[in-house]
Amino acid sequence: MRAILHVLAACILLGSIAWWWQAGSNKGWTKTSVTEMKLDEITEISYPVSVDRFVPGVDLLAVAAVGSALLFGAGFFLKKRRKPLA
């Protein structure tokens, strides 16, 4: 059971890092909208447009790291299985 918790904690940590990297790897707080610059076709002037998009930040990465650390630490409180002497 200890090994299962340790492997699960490692999978959660590595999976959350991979997801964070793939989803935009924002080094700030989590964003639910992003500002993009659009170009007006007639005047050729660029203007900002707010687009609804979820970009995970380091706060979600930190929550995943703390959660996996707690899961990893919980594995040390479980007793090891002992083999019978027979």
Backbone bond lengths (Angstrom), bond angles and torsions (degrees), N, CA, C in turn:
res aa  C-N    CA-C-N  psi(-1)  N-CA   C-N-CA  omega(-1)  CA-C   N-CA-C  phi
1 M - - - 1.447 - - 1.523 111.23 -
2 R 1.343 116.15 -34.39 1.460 119.62 178.51 1.519 111.08 -62.07
3 A 1.323 114.81 -45.95 1.460 119.47 -178.11 1.523 111.32 -64.51
4 I 1.322 116.40 -36.06 1.464 119.95 178.95 1.530 110.11 -63.77
5 L 1.334 117.19 -43.38 1.467 120.45 178.93 1.523 111.59 -65.05
6 H 1.323 116.57 -39.37 1.460 119.93 -179.98 1.524 111.32 -67.62
7 V 1.312 116.82 -41.56 1.462 120.26 178.14 1.526 110.37 -67.67
8 L 1.322 117.37 -40.42 1.459 121.39 178.03 1.531 110.82 -62.72
9 A 1.314 117.25 -41.14 1.468 120.96 178.03 1.526 111.06 -63.72
10 A 1.320 116.79 -41.22 1.468 120.19 178.27 1.523 110.80 -66.14
11 C 1.318 117.31 -39.64 1.466 121.12 178.81 1.519 111.43 -65.55
12 I 1.318 117.50 -40.21 1.464 121.22 177.73 1.523 110.41 -63.73
13 L 1.317 116.73 -44.19 1.461 120.26 -179.23 1.523 111.23 -65.51
14 L 1.319 117.55 -49.03 1.458 120.60 -178.91 1.529 111.58 -67.37
15 G 1.319 116.90 -37.79 1.460 120.15 177.80 1.512 112.63 -65.65
16 S 1.327 116.81 -40.47 1.465 119.50 179.73 1.525 111.20 -69.78
17 I 1.325 117.91 -35.53 1.467 120.44 176.15 1.523 110.18 -65.43
18 A 1.332 116.69 -43.65 1.466 120.39 179.10 1.524 110.77 -63.92
19 W 1.336 117.96 -42.66 1.466 121.52 179.30 1.525 110.67 -64.74
20 W 1.335 116.93 -42.53 1.460 121.39 179.50 1.532 110.26 -62.26
21 W 1.321 115.98 -42.63 1.461 120.85 -179.43 1.526 110.56 -65.75
22 Q 1.330 116.61 -43.48 1.456 122.13 -177.52 1.525 112.07 -70.51
23 A 1.309 118.44 -32.24 1.463 122.12 -174.99 1.522 113.31 -86.73
24 G 1.307 118.64 1.36 1.460 119.16 175.47 1.507 114.94 135.13
25 S 1.312 118.42 -16.49 1.474 125.08 178.50 1.533 112.83 42.81
26 N 1.315 115.83 57.45 1.451 121.88 177.14 1.517 109.28 -73.23
27 K 1.314 117.09 124.82 1.464 121.00 -177.66 1.527 112.61 -87.92
28 G 1.320 116.51 8.46 1.466 122.31 175.66 1.515 109.66 -112.39
29 W 1.336 115.40 -151.99 1.453 120.46 178.05 1.514 110.52 -76.14
30 T 1.324 116.17 163.83 1.459 121.93 178.26 1.528 109.92 -65.61
31 K 1.329 115.95 138.09 1.460 121.10 -179.44 1.520 109.37 -118.34
32 T 1.326 115.90 144.69 1.469 121.17 174.63 1.519 111.45 -108.75
33 S 1.318 117.60 -8.03 1.460 121.54 174.13 1.525 108.63 -144.31
34 V 1.325 114.49 148.01 1.459 121.14 -176.93 1.519 107.92 -126.65
35 T 1.328 116.72 141.74 1.460 121.29 177.99 1.525 108.75 -93.16
36 E 1.337 115.06 124.78 1.463 121.28 177.31 1.522 108.54 -118.38
37 M 1.308 115.88 150.17 1.457 120.89 178.32 1.528 109.06 -94.96
38 K 1.341 115.55 127.69 1.465 122.69 176.94 1.522 108.60 -109.88
39 L 1.315 115.66 156.93 1.451 121.00 -179.86 1.525 109.47 -113.46
40 D 1.322 116.01 125.49 1.461 120.47 176.41 1.521 107.87 -71.79
41 E 1.330 116.16 129.67 1.457 120.83 -174.24 1.523 112.78 -69.61
42 I 1.311 116.81 -32.13 1.460 119.77 -175.19 1.528 111.17 -84.99
43 T 1.337 116.90 -52.69 1.472 119.84 -176.03 1.519 112.68 -90.13
44 E 1.325 117.84 -11.81 1.467 123.63 -178.55 1.528 112.22 57.57
45 I 1.326 115.00 36.45 1.462 121.49 175.68 1.522 107.20 -105.09
46 S 1.315 116.13 134.72 1.462 119.48 178.89 1.529 109.62 -87.91
47 Y 1.330 114.76 144.83 1.456 121.24 -178.78 1.531 108.78 -142.02
48 P 1.349 117.40 149.46 1.474 120.27 -178.34 1.526 111.59 -80.31
49 V 1.338 114.95 141.62 1.457 122.64 176.39 1.524 107.61 -131.80
50 S 1.329 116.56 131.22 1.459 121.54 178.67 1.536 109.15 -87.26
51 V 1.337 116.07 124.64 1.460 122.45 -178.07 1.529 108.40 -115.45
52 D 1.337 116.69 132.09 1.467 120.31 177.30 1.519 109.79 -74.86
53 R 1.327 115.83 112.05 1.458 121.92 178.59 1.523 107.87 -153.77
54 F 1.328 116.40 137.96 1.460 121.43 -179.91 1.523 109.15 -89.65
55 V 1.332 115.98 123.51 1.459 122.09 176.98 1.533 107.06 -125.71
56 P 1.346 117.86 111.16 1.467 119.61 -178.38 1.525 111.19 -70.47
57 G 1.319 114.96 141.61 1.455 121.01 179.38 1.520 111.57 -107.61
58 V 1.310 115.14 -172.80 1.456 119.99 -178.65 1.523 111.94 -70.10
59 D 1.335 117.99 -16.88 1.461 119.22 178.09 1.529 110.63 -66.80
60 L 1.323 118.12 -41.15 1.468 120.26 176.52 1.525 111.04 -70.02
61 L 1.320 115.96 -33.19 1.462 119.59 176.30 1.524 110.60 -66.27
62 A 1.326 116.99 -38.74 1.466 121.11 178.24 1.528 111.31 -67.88
63 V 1.319 117.44 -38.97 1.473 120.79 177.55 1.521 110.38 -62.70
64 A 1.324 117.08 -41.98 1.461 120.64 178.24 1.528 110.88 -66.02
65 A 1.329 117.43 -38.21 1.461 120.77 179.25 1.528 111.20 -67.19
66 V 1.326 117.22 -41.72 1.468 120.47 178.10 1.524 110.66 -66.53
67 G 1.328 116.52 -41.64 1.464 120.24 178.03 1.511 112.60 -62.41
68 S 1.322 117.19 -42.63 1.457 119.39 179.03 1.531 111.20 -70.96
69 A 1.333 117.73 -32.03 1.467 120.05 176.50 1.529 110.68 -67.49
70 L 1.336 116.97 -39.33 1.462 119.96 176.84 1.525 111.43 -65.10
71 L 1.313 116.46 -40.85 1.457 121.03 178.16 1.527 110.63 -65.62
72 F 1.319 116.21 -40.70 1.460 120.92 178.11 1.529 110.42 -64.82
73 G 1.326 116.82 -42.76 1.462 120.87 179.45 1.515 112.52 -68.49
74 A 1.329 116.97 -32.63 1.464 120.37 178.59 1.522 111.20 -65.05
75 G 1.312 116.37 -26.83 1.461 119.97 178.14 1.518 112.61 -65.31
76 F 1.309 118.02 -26.93 1.463 120.58 -179.74 1.524 112.77 -76.95
77 F 1.325 117.27 -17.46 1.460 120.10 179.04 1.523 113.12 -85.63
78 L 1.302 117.14 -10.28 1.460 120.63 178.00 1.516 109.87 -82.20
79 K 1.308 116.04 147.52 1.454 120.34 -179.78 1.520 110.17 -78.28
80 K 1.329 115.07 145.10 1.456 119.77 175.19 1.517 108.88 -74.95
81 R 1.311 116.22 146.48 1.455 120.19 175.06 1.514 108.84 -77.73
82 R 1.290 116.26 133.01 1.465 120.18 178.73 1.509 109.48 -106.22
83 K 1.296 113.83 137.93 1.466 119.24 178.67 1.524 109.65 -77.33
84 P 1.316 117.51 142.65 1.475 119.76 177.20 1.535 110.66 -66.38
85 L 1.312 116.10 151.19 1.468 121.29 -177.79 1.525 113.17 -78.66
86 A 1.283 117.87 -9.99 1.469 121.58 -176.00 1.471 109.16 -66.41
